[in-house]
C-alpha cells in the first residue's frame, strides 16, 4: 500500500505560498530583542521574542539589511537616547520572508522609536515607585 506523500521541497513551497497569500506585504509587530549582532557587512541580525508570565511564548529571527540599518539605527538612537540592544521592547515594520532552506525570518523595514521610548518611561516610573515604596528614593 503506497502512502500519499510530498517531498520536502514541495512542502516548503506550499508553506511559502500560504504565507505569501495570507500575510500583507508589511505589518507592524511588537516584540522584545532577545539577541542582536551586526556583522562586518553592516547587516543587523536579531532574535525577537515575546514573553508571558516569565516564559517565552513566541520567537522569530529578524534581519535589518545594512542599507536600512544605516538609516534606522542613528534615528532610533537620536530619539530614544539608546542604541538598539537586547531587552528592548520594539515596534518593527516587517515583511515576512520564508526560504525553503533557511525557514521563516522577518525583514525589518522600519522601527518606531516612540514605542521604545514609551516603554522605557514606563519601566522608569515602575522603578521609581518601587524605590519610593522601599524608602530608598531619598
DSSP file (Angstrom, degrees, kcal/mol; ACC not computed):
  #  RESIDUE AA STRUCTURE BP1 BP2  ACC     N-H-->O    O-->H-N    N-H-->O    O-->H-N    TCO  KAPPA ALPHA  PHI   PSI    X-CA   Y-CA   Z-CA
    1    1 A X              0   0    0      0, 0.0     2,-0.4     0, 0.0     0, 0.0   0.000 360.0 360.0 360.0 122.2    0.0    0.0    0.0
    2    2 A X        -     0   0    0      1,-0.0     2,-0.3     3,-0.0     3,-0.0  -0.717 360.0-137.4 -91.1 135.8    1.5    3.3   -1.1
    3    3 A X        -     0   0    0     -2,-0.4     2,-0.3     1,-0.1    -1,-0.0  -0.675  21.3-110.6 -91.4 143.7    1.1    6.3    1.1
    4    4 A X        +     0   0    0     -2,-0.3     2,-0.3     2,-0.0    -1,-0.1  -0.553  54.8 157.7 -67.1 133.1    0.2    9.8   -0.3
    5    5 A X        -     0   0    0     -2,-0.3     2,-0.3    -3,-0.0    -3,-0.0  -0.979  34.3-148.5-153.1 164.4    3.2   12.0    0.2
    6    6 A X        -     0   0    0     -2,-0.3     2,-0.1     2,-0.0    -2,-0.0  -0.935  30.7-111.6-127.9 155.2    5.0   15.1   -0.9
    7    7 A X     >  -     0   0    0     -2,-0.3     4,-2.1     1,-0.1     5,-0.2  -0.432  35.5-102.4 -83.1 168.8    8.7   15.7   -1.0
    8    8 A X  H  > S+     0   0    0      1,-0.2     4,-2.7     2,-0.2     5,-0.2   0.878 120.5  52.5 -59.5 -42.3   10.3   18.2    1.4
    9    9 A X  H  > S+     0   0    0      1,-0.2     4,-2.6     2,-0.2    -1,-0.2   0.900 108.2  51.3 -63.0 -40.6   10.7   20.9   -1.3
   10   10 A X  H  > S+     0   0    0      2,-0.2     4,-2.2     1,-0.2    -1,-0.2   0.918 111.1  48.7 -61.3 -42.8    7.0   20.6   -2.3
   11   11 A X  H  X S+     0   0    0     -4,-2.1     4,-2.3     2,-0.2    -2,-0.2   0.930 111.4  49.2 -61.7 -45.8    6.0   21.1    1.4
   12   12 A X  H  X S+     0   0    0     -4,-2.7     4,-2.5     1,-0.2    -2,-0.2   0.901 110.1  51.3 -62.6 -41.4    8.3   24.1    1.7
   13   13 A X  H  X S+     0   0    0     -4,-2.6     4,-2.8     1,-0.2    -1,-0.2   0.913 109.4  50.8 -60.3 -42.8    6.8   25.6   -1.5
   14   14 A X  H  X S+     0   0    0     -4,-2.2     4,-2.3     2,-0.2    -2,-0.2   0.903 110.8  48.3 -63.6 -41.6    3.3   25.1   -0.1
   15   15 A X  H  X S+     0   0    0     -4,-2.3     4,-2.3     2,-0.2    -2,-0.2   0.936 112.6  48.7 -62.8 -46.6    4.2   26.8    3.2
   16   16 A X  H  X S+     0   0    0     -4,-2.5     4,-2.5     1,-0.2    -2,-0.2   0.927 112.3  47.6 -60.1 -46.9    5.8   29.7    1.4
   17   17 A X  H  X S+     0   0    0     -4,-2.8     4,-2.1     1,-0.2    -1,-0.2   0.893 110.4  52.9 -63.1 -40.1    2.8   30.2   -0.9
   18   18 A X  H  X S+     0   0    0     -4,-2.3     4,-2.2    -5,-0.2    -1,-0.2   0.910 111.1  46.1 -62.0 -42.7    0.4   30.0    2.0
   19   19 A X  H  X S+     0   0    0     -4,-2.3     4,-1.9     1,-0.2    -2,-0.2   0.916 111.6  51.3 -65.5 -43.2    2.4   32.7    3.9
   20   20 A X  H  < S+     0   0    0     -4,-2.5    -2,-0.2     1,-0.2    -1,-0.2   0.866 114.7  43.6 -63.2 -36.2    2.6   35.0    0.8
   21   21 A X  H  < S+     0   0    0     -4,-2.1    -1,-0.2    -5,-0.2    -2,-0.2   0.887 118.7  41.3 -75.1 -40.4   -1.2   34.7    0.2
   22   22 A X  H  < S+     0   0    0     -4,-2.2     2,-0.4    -5,-0.2    -2,-0.2   0.658 105.6  65.8 -89.6 -15.5   -2.3   35.2    3.8
   23   23 A X  S  < S-     0   0    0     -4,-1.9     4,-0.0    -5,-0.2    72,-0.0  -0.843  80.0-116.9-111.4 144.9    0.0   37.9    5.0
   24   24 A X        -     0   0    0     -2,-0.4    72,-0.4     1,-0.1     3,-0.1  -0.233  34.8-104.4 -68.4 165.9    0.2   41.6    3.9
   25   25 A X  S    S+     0   0    0      1,-0.2     2,-0.3    70,-0.1    71,-0.1   0.859 103.2   8.0 -60.5 -36.2    3.3   42.9    2.3
   26   26 A X        +     0   0    0     69,-0.1     2,-0.3     2,-0.0    69,-0.2  -0.995  68.0 173.5-145.7 147.6    4.3   44.7    5.5
   27   27 A X  E     -A   94   0A   0     67,-2.3    67,-3.0    -2,-0.3     2,-0.4  -0.986  32.9-111.4-150.9 156.0    2.9   44.8    9.1
   28   28 A X  E     -A   93   0A   0     -2,-0.3     2,-0.4    65,-0.2    65,-0.2  -0.766  34.6-171.0 -91.8 132.3    3.9   46.3   12.4
   29   29 A X  E     -A   92   0A   0     63,-2.9    63,-2.8    -2,-0.4     2,-0.4  -0.985  15.8-144.6-128.9 131.6    5.0   43.8   15.1
   30   30 A X  E     +A   91   0A   0     -2,-0.4     2,-0.3    61,-0.2    61,-0.2  -0.795  39.8 138.8 -90.9 135.3    5.7   44.3   18.8
   31   31 A X  E     -A   90   0A   0     59,-2.2    59,-3.2    -2,-0.4     2,-0.4  -0.975  48.4-108.5-162.5 171.0    8.5   42.2   20.3
   32   32 A X  E     -AB  89  49A   0     17,-2.8    17,-2.3    -2,-0.3     2,-0.8  -0.899  33.0-119.7-107.2 141.2   11.5   42.2   22.6
   33   33 A X  E     + B   0  48A   0     55,-2.4    54,-3.6    -2,-0.4    15,-0.2  -0.734  32.9 175.6 -80.3 113.7   15.0   42.0   21.2
   34   34 A X  E     +     0   0A   0     13,-3.0     2,-0.3    -2,-0.8    14,-0.2   0.824  68.9   0.3 -87.9 -36.7   16.5   38.8   22.7
   35   35 A X  E     - B   0  47A   0     12,-1.5    12,-2.0    50,-0.1    -1,-0.3  -0.988  64.1-172.9-150.5 155.0   19.8   38.9   20.9
   36   36 A X  E     + B   0  46A   0     -2,-0.3     2,-0.3    10,-0.2    10,-0.2  -0.983   7.4 167.8-152.2 134.2   21.4   41.3   18.4
   37   37 A X  E     - B   0  45A   0      8,-2.3     8,-3.3    -2,-0.3     2,-0.5  -0.994  20.3-150.6-147.1 147.1   24.6   41.3   16.3
   38   38 A X  E     - B   0  44A   0     -2,-0.3     6,-0.2     6,-0.2    -2,-0.0  -0.976  20.9-145.7-117.4 124.2   25.9   43.4   13.5
   39   39 A X    >   -     0   0    0      4,-2.4     3,-2.0    -2,-0.5    -2,-0.0  -0.237  33.8 -92.8 -84.8 178.2   28.2   41.6   11.1
   40   40 A X  T 3  S+     0   0    0      1,-0.3    -1,-0.1     2,-0.1    -2,-0.0   0.690 125.1  58.3 -66.4 -18.5   31.2   43.2    9.3
   41   41 A X  T 3  S-     0   0    0      2,-0.1    -1,-0.3     0, 0.0    25,-0.1   0.495 119.6-108.7 -87.1  -4.1   29.0   44.0    6.3
   42   42 A X  S <  S+     0   0    0     -3,-2.0     2,-0.3     1,-0.3    -2,-0.1   0.519  70.8 141.8  90.6   6.0   26.7   46.1    8.5
   43   43 A X        -     0   0    0     22,-0.1    -4,-2.4    26,-0.1     2,-0.5  -0.632  43.5-141.2 -79.8 139.2   23.7   43.7    8.5
   44   44 A X  E     -BC  38  64A   0     20,-2.7    20,-2.8    -2,-0.3     2,-0.5  -0.900  15.0-166.7-105.9 123.2   21.9   43.5   11.8
   45   45 A X  E     +BC  37  63A   0     -8,-3.3    -8,-2.3    -2,-0.5     2,-0.3  -0.923  11.5 178.2-111.5 132.1   20.6   40.1   12.9
   46   46 A X  E     -BC  36  62A   0     16,-2.9    16,-2.8    -2,-0.5     2,-0.5  -0.950  28.1-145.2-132.5 150.9   18.2   39.8   15.8
   47   47 A X  E     -BC  35  61A   0    -12,-2.0   -13,-3.0    -2,-0.3   -12,-1.5  -0.984  27.4-161.2-107.2 126.3   16.3   37.1   17.6
   48   48 A X  E     +BC  33  60A   0     12,-3.3    12,-1.9    -2,-0.5     2,-0.3  -0.786  12.2 176.4-106.0 150.4   12.9   38.5   18.7
   49   49 A X  E     -BC  32  59A   0    -17,-2.3   -17,-2.8    -2,-0.3     2,-0.4  -0.958  24.4-145.3-146.4 166.3   10.7   37.1   21.4
   50   50 A X  E     - C   0  58A   0      8,-2.2     7,-3.0    -2,-0.3     8,-1.3  -0.995  20.7-159.7-132.7 129.5    7.5   37.6   23.3
   51   51 A X  E     - C   0  56A   0     -2,-0.4     2,-0.4     5,-0.2     5,-0.2  -0.819  10.2-175.8-110.3 148.7    7.3   36.6   27.0
   52   52 A X  E >  S- C   0  55A   0      3,-2.8     3,-1.7    -2,-0.3    -2,-0.0  -0.960  75.8 -12.3-142.9 124.9    4.3   35.9   29.1
   53   53 A X  T 3  S-     0   0    0     -2,-0.4     3,-0.1     1,-0.3    -1,-0.0   0.861 130.2 -52.4  53.2  39.8    4.5   35.1   32.8
   54   54 A X  T 3  S+     0   0    0      1,-0.2     2,-0.4     0, 0.0    -1,-0.3   0.496 118.5 104.4  80.5   3.8    8.2   34.7   32.6
   55   55 A X  E <  S-C   52   0A   0     -3,-1.7    -3,-2.8     0, 0.0     2,-0.4  -0.931  75.6-114.6-120.8 143.6    8.1   32.2   29.7
   56   56 A X  E     +C   51   0A   0     -2,-0.4    -5,-0.2    -5,-0.2     3,-0.1  -0.615  33.8 172.8 -72.9 124.7    8.9   32.6   26.0
   57   57 A X  E     +     0   0A   0     -7,-3.0     2,-0.3    -2,-0.4    -6,-0.2   0.549  65.8  12.4-109.6 -13.4    5.6   32.2   24.1
   58   58 A X  E     +C   50   0A   0     -8,-1.3    -8,-2.2     2,-0.0    -1,-0.3  -0.974  60.7 173.9-159.3 148.3    6.9   33.2   20.6
   59   59 A X  E     +C   49   0A   0     -2,-0.3     2,-0.3   -10,-0.2   -10,-0.2  -0.989   1.2 174.2-154.4 155.6   10.2   33.9   18.9
   60   60 A X  E     -C   48   0A   0    -12,-1.9   -12,-3.3    -2,-0.3     2,-0.3  -0.988  31.3-112.5-157.4 153.7   11.5   34.7   15.4
   61   61 A X  E     -C   47   0A   0     43,-0.5    45,-2.1    -2,-0.3     2,-0.3  -0.669  35.7-174.1 -85.6 146.4   14.7   35.6   13.6
   62   62 A X  E     -Cd  46 106A   0    -16,-2.8   -16,-2.9    -2,-0.3     2,-0.4  -0.980   9.2-162.9-140.2 153.4   14.8   39.1   12.1
   63   63 A X  E     -Cd  45 107A   0     43,-2.5    45,-2.7    -2,-0.3     2,-0.5  -0.998  10.2-161.2-137.7 141.6   17.3   40.9    9.9
   64   64 A X  E     -C   44   0A   0    -20,-2.8   -20,-2.7    -2,-0.4    45,-0.1  -0.971  29.7-131.7-117.1 111.9   17.9   44.6    9.0
   65   65 A X    >>  -     0   0    0     -2,-0.5     4,-2.9    43,-0.4     3,-1.1  -0.279  24.3-108.5 -63.6 151.6   19.9   44.8    5.9
   66   66 A X  H 3> S+     0   0    0      1,-0.3     4,-2.5     2,-0.2     5,-0.2   0.836 116.4  55.2 -52.8 -43.2   22.9   47.2    6.1
   67   67 A X  H 34 S+     0   0    0      1,-0.2     4,-0.3     2,-0.2    -1,-0.3   0.842 116.1  38.7 -63.9 -31.5   21.4   49.9    3.8
   68   68 A X  H X> S+     0   0    0     -3,-1.1     4,-2.7     2,-0.2     3,-1.0   0.868 112.9  55.7 -81.6 -40.8   18.3   50.1    6.1
   69   69 A X  H 3X S+     0   0    0     -4,-2.9     4,-2.3     1,-0.3     5,-0.4   0.867  99.6  60.7 -61.5 -37.7   20.2   49.7    9.3
   70   70 A X  H 3< S+     0   0    0     -4,-2.5     4,-0.4    -5,-0.2    -1,-0.3   0.777 114.5  36.4 -61.2 -25.8   22.4   52.7    8.4
   71   71 A X  H <> S+     0   0    0     -3,-1.0     4,-1.1    -4,-0.3    -2,-0.2   0.858 119.9  45.1 -91.5 -42.9   19.3   54.8    8.4
   72   72 A X  H  X S+     0   0    0     -4,-2.7     4,-2.8     1,-0.2     5,-0.2   0.930 106.2  56.6 -70.4 -47.6   17.3   53.2   11.2
   73   73 A X  H  X S+     0   0    0     -4,-2.3     4,-2.3     1,-0.2     5,-0.2   0.902 108.3  43.9 -59.4 -49.3   20.0   52.9   13.9
   74   74 A X  H  > S+     0   0    0     -4,-0.4     4,-2.3    -5,-0.4    -1,-0.2   0.904 115.8  48.6 -65.0 -38.1   21.1   56.6   14.2
   75   75 A X  H  X S+     0   0    0     -4,-1.1     4,-1.9     2,-0.2     5,-0.2   0.932 111.0  50.3 -65.5 -44.5   17.5   57.8   14.1
   76   76 A X  H  X S+     0   0    0     -4,-2.8     4,-2.7     1,-0.2     6,-0.4   0.931 112.9  46.9 -57.3 -47.2   16.4   55.3   16.8
   77   77 A X  H  X S+     0   0    0     -4,-2.3     4,-2.2    -5,-0.2    -1,-0.2   0.869 109.4  53.7 -64.7 -37.7   19.4   56.4   19.0
   78   78 A X  H  < S+     0   0    0     -4,-2.3    -1,-0.2    -5,-0.2    -2,-0.2   0.850 116.2  38.6 -68.1 -32.6   18.7   60.1   18.5
   79   79 A X  H  < S+     0   0    0     -4,-1.9    -2,-0.2    -5,-0.1    -1,-0.2   0.905 128.0  30.4 -82.7 -44.3   15.0   59.7   19.6
   80   80 A X  H  < S-     0   0    0     -4,-2.7    -3,-0.2     2,-0.3    -2,-0.2   0.706  94.8-128.7 -90.7 -21.0   15.5   57.2   22.5
   81   81 A X  S  < S+     0   0    0     -4,-2.2     2,-0.3    -5,-0.4    -4,-0.2   0.573  80.5  88.4  80.0   8.9   19.0   58.2   23.6
   82   82 A X  S    S-     0   0    0     -6,-0.4    -2,-0.3    -5,-0.1    -1,-0.3  -0.967  76.3-120.2-137.2 151.0   20.0   54.5   23.4
   83   83 A X        -     0   0    0     -2,-0.3     2,-0.1     1,-0.1    -9,-0.1  -0.546  51.2 -83.5 -80.6 157.0   21.3   52.2   20.7
   84   84 A X        +     0   0    0     -2,-0.2     2,-0.3   -11,-0.1    -1,-0.1  -0.408  69.5 157.6 -56.9 133.9   19.3   49.1   19.8
   85   85 A X    >   -     0   0    0     -2,-0.1     3,-1.4    -3,-0.1   -52,-0.3  -0.974  44.1 -69.6-157.0 167.9   20.1   46.4   22.3
   86   86 A X  T 3  S+     0   0    0     -2,-0.3   -52,-0.2     1,-0.2     3,-0.1  -0.281 111.7  30.0 -61.0 144.4   18.9   43.2   24.0
   87   87 A X  T 3  S+     0   0    0    -54,-3.6    -1,-0.2     1,-0.3     2,-0.2   0.254  86.3 130.4  90.5 -11.7   15.9   43.5   26.3
   88   88 A X    <   -     0   0    0     -3,-1.4   -55,-2.4   -55,-0.2     2,-0.5  -0.514  56.8-131.9 -77.2 142.0   14.3   46.5   24.5
   89   89 A X  E     -A   32   0A   0    -57,-0.2     2,-0.3    -2,-0.2   -57,-0.2  -0.818  36.9-177.7 -86.3 129.1   10.7   46.4   23.6
   90   90 A X  E     -A   31   0A   0    -59,-3.2   -59,-2.2    -2,-0.5     2,-0.5  -0.922  31.4-143.6-132.7 155.1   10.4   47.5   19.9
   91   91 A X  E     -A   30   0A   0     21,-0.4    21,-2.5    -2,-0.3     2,-0.4  -0.972  32.1-173.4-117.4 112.8    7.7   48.1   17.3
   92   92 A X  E     -AE  29 111A   0    -63,-2.8   -63,-2.9    -2,-0.5     2,-0.7  -0.863  26.6-140.4-114.5 137.4    9.0   46.9   14.0
   93   93 A X  E     +AE  28 110A   0     17,-2.7    16,-3.6    -2,-0.4    17,-1.3  -0.877  43.0 170.0 -90.0 121.3    7.6   47.2   10.5
   94   94 A X  E     -AE  27 108A   0    -67,-3.0   -67,-2.3    -2,-0.7     2,-0.4  -0.875  35.7-145.8-131.5 158.8    8.4   43.9    8.9
   95   95 A X  E     - E   0 107A   0     12,-1.8    12,-3.0    -2,-0.3     2,-0.4  -0.976  32.5-119.8-118.1 143.6    7.8   41.8    5.9
   96   96 A X  E     - E   0 106A   0    -72,-0.4     2,-0.4    -2,-0.4    10,-0.2  -0.687  29.4-169.2 -86.3 129.4    7.6   38.0    6.4
   97   97 A X  E     - E   0 105A   0      8,-3.1     8,-2.6    -2,-0.4     2,-0.5  -0.962   4.9-170.9-119.6 134.4   10.2   36.1    4.4
   98   98 A X  E     - E   0 104A   0     -2,-0.4     2,-0.4     6,-0.2     6,-0.2  -0.983   1.8-171.1-128.8 123.7   10.2   32.3    4.0
   99   99 A X  E  >  - E   0 103A   0      4,-2.2     4,-2.2    -2,-0.5    -2,-0.0  -0.918  26.5-137.7-112.8 137.1   13.0   30.4    2.5
  100  100 A X  T  4 S+     0   0    0     -2,-0.4    -1,-0.1     1,-0.2   -88,-0.1   0.745 108.2  34.3 -62.4 -22.2   12.9   26.7    1.6
  101  101 A X  T  4 S+     0   0    0      2,-0.1    -1,-0.2   -89,-0.0   -89,-0.0   0.835 128.8  30.6 -98.6 -42.7   16.4   26.4    3.0
  102  102 A X  T  4 S-     0   0    0      1,-0.3    -2,-0.2     3,-0.0     2,-0.1   0.532  94.3-144.3-101.8  -7.4   16.5   28.9    5.9
  103  103 A X  E  <  - E   0  99A   0     -4,-2.2    -4,-2.2     2,-0.0    -1,-0.3  -0.426  50.1  -6.1  82.0-155.3   12.9   28.9    7.1
  104  104 A X  E     + E   0  98A   0     -6,-0.2   -43,-0.5    -2,-0.1     2,-0.3  -0.562  63.5 159.5 -83.3 136.5   11.0   31.9    8.4
  105  105 A X  E     - E   0  97A   0     -8,-2.6    -8,-3.1    -2,-0.3     2,-0.5  -0.980  33.8-126.6-148.6 159.1   12.6   35.3    9.1
  106  106 A X  E     -dE  62  96A   0    -45,-2.1   -43,-2.5    -2,-0.3     2,-0.7  -0.924  14.9-148.1-108.4 127.7   11.3   38.8    9.4
  107  107 A X  E     -dE  63  95A   0    -12,-3.0   -12,-1.8    -2,-0.5     2,-0.4  -0.860  19.6-139.5 -96.4 114.2   12.8   41.5    7.2
  108  108 A X  E     + E   0  94A   0    -45,-2.7   -43,-0.4    -2,-0.7   -14,-0.2  -0.585  29.3 169.7 -80.4 128.7   12.8   44.8    9.2
  109  109 A X  E     -     0   0A   0    -16,-3.6     2,-0.3     1,-0.4   -15,-0.2   0.705  65.6  -5.5-104.4 -31.7   11.9   47.9    7.2
  110  110 A X  E     - E   0  93A   0    -17,-1.3   -17,-2.7     2,-0.0    -1,-0.4  -0.981  54.0-143.6-160.0 162.1   11.4   50.4   10.0
  111  111 A X  E     - E   0  92A   0     -2,-0.3     2,-0.9   -19,-0.2   -19,-0.2  -0.998  15.8-138.1-134.2 137.9   11.4   50.8   13.7
  112  112 A X    >>  -     0   0    0    -21,-2.5     4,-1.0    -2,-0.4     3,-0.9  -0.833  16.3-172.2 -95.2 101.3    9.1   53.2   15.7
  113  113 A X  H 3> S+     0   0    0     -2,-0.9     4,-2.6     1,-0.2     5,-0.2   0.779  79.8  67.6 -66.8 -25.2   11.4   54.7   18.4
  114  114 A X  H 3> S+     0   0    0      1,-0.2     4,-2.2     2,-0.2    -1,-0.2   0.850  96.2  55.3 -63.1 -33.1    8.5   56.4   20.2
  115  115 A X  H <> S+     0   0    0     -3,-0.9     4,-1.8     2,-0.2    -1,-0.2   0.940 111.0  43.3 -63.3 -47.4    7.2   52.9   21.2
  116  116 A X  H  X S+     0   0    0     -4,-1.0     4,-2.6     1,-0.2    -2,-0.2   0.890 111.5  54.8 -65.9 -39.9   10.5   52.0   22.8
  117  117 A X  H  X S+     0   0    0     -4,-2.6     4,-2.1     1,-0.2    -1,-0.2   0.907 107.9  49.7 -60.2 -42.4   10.7   55.4   24.5
  118  118 A X  H  X S+     0   0    0     -4,-2.2     4,-2.1     2,-0.2    -1,-0.2   0.887 110.6  49.6 -63.0 -40.0    7.3   54.9   26.0
  119  119 A X  H  X S+     0   0    0     -4,-1.8     4,-2.4     2,-0.2    -2,-0.2   0.891 109.4  52.0 -66.7 -39.6    8.3   51.5   27.3
  120  120 A X  H  X S+     0   0    0     -4,-2.6     4,-2.3     1,-0.2    -2,-0.2   0.908 109.8  49.3 -62.4 -41.9   11.5   53.0   28.8
  121  121 A X  H  X S+     0   0    0     -4,-2.1     4,-2.6     2,-0.2    -2,-0.2   0.899 109.7  51.8 -64.7 -40.9    9.4   55.7   30.6
  122  122 A X  H  X S+     0   0    0     -4,-2.1     4,-2.2     1,-0.2    -2,-0.2   0.929 111.3  46.8 -60.5 -46.0    7.0   53.0   32.0
  123  123 A X  H  X S+     0   0    0     -4,-2.4     4,-2.3     2,-0.2    -2,-0.2   0.884 111.3  52.2 -64.2 -38.3    9.9   51.0   33.4
  124  124 A X  H  X S+     0   0    0     -4,-2.3     4,-2.6     2,-0.2    -2,-0.2   0.932 109.7  48.8 -62.2 -46.2   11.5   54.1   34.9
  125  125 A X  H  X S+     0   0    0     -4,-2.6     4,-2.3     1,-0.2    -2,-0.2   0.896 110.6  50.6 -61.7 -40.9    8.2   55.0   36.6
  126  126 A X  H  X S+     0   0    0     -4,-2.2     4,-2.3     2,-0.2    -1,-0.2   0.905 110.7  49.5 -63.0 -41.6    7.9   51.5   38.0
  127  127 A X  H  X S+     0   0    0     -4,-2.3     4,-2.7     2,-0.2    -2,-0.2   0.921 110.7  49.5 -64.0 -44.3   11.4   51.6   39.3
  128  128 A X  H  X S+     0   0    0     -4,-2.6     4,-2.3     1,-0.2    -2,-0.2   0.911 111.4  49.1 -61.9 -42.2   10.8   55.0   41.0
  129  129 A X  H  X S+     0   0    0     -4,-2.3     4,-2.5     2,-0.2    -1,-0.2   0.906 112.1  48.6 -62.6 -42.3    7.6   53.7   42.6
  130  130 A X  H  X S+     0   0    0     -4,-2.3     4,-1.8     2,-0.2    -2,-0.2   0.921 112.0  48.4 -64.8 -43.9    9.4   50.6   43.9
  131  131 A X  H  <>S+     0   0    0     -4,-2.7     5,-2.9     1,-0.2     6,-0.8   0.890 112.3  49.3 -63.2 -38.8   12.2   52.7   45.3
  132  132 A X  H ><5S+     0   0    0     -4,-2.3     3,-1.3     4,-0.2    -2,-0.2   0.915 109.8  51.0 -65.8 -42.4    9.8   55.0   47.0
  133  133 A X  H 3<5S+     0   0    0     -4,-2.5    -1,-0.2     1,-0.3    -2,-0.2   0.825 111.5  48.4 -64.0 -31.0    7.8   52.1   48.5
  134  134 A X  T 3<5S-     0   0    0     -4,-1.8    -1,-0.3    -5,-0.2    -2,-0.2   0.439 114.6-118.3 -88.6   0.3   11.1   50.6   49.8
  135  135 A X  T < 5S+     0   0    0     -3,-1.3    -3,-0.2    -4,-0.3     3,-0.1   0.733  84.9 113.6  72.2  22.7   12.1   54.0   51.3
  136  136 A X      < +     0   0    0     -5,-2.9    -4,-0.2    -6,-0.2    -5,-0.1   0.383  43.1  90.9-106.5   2.1   15.2   54.2   49.1
  137  137 A X              0   0    0     -6,-0.8    -1,-0.1     1,-0.3    -5,-0.1   0.862 360.0 360.0 -69.8 -35.1   14.2   57.1   46.9
  138  138 A X              0   0    0     -7,-0.2    -1,-0.3    -3,-0.1    -2,-0.1   0.486 360.0 360.0 -79.8 360.0   15.8   59.8   49.2
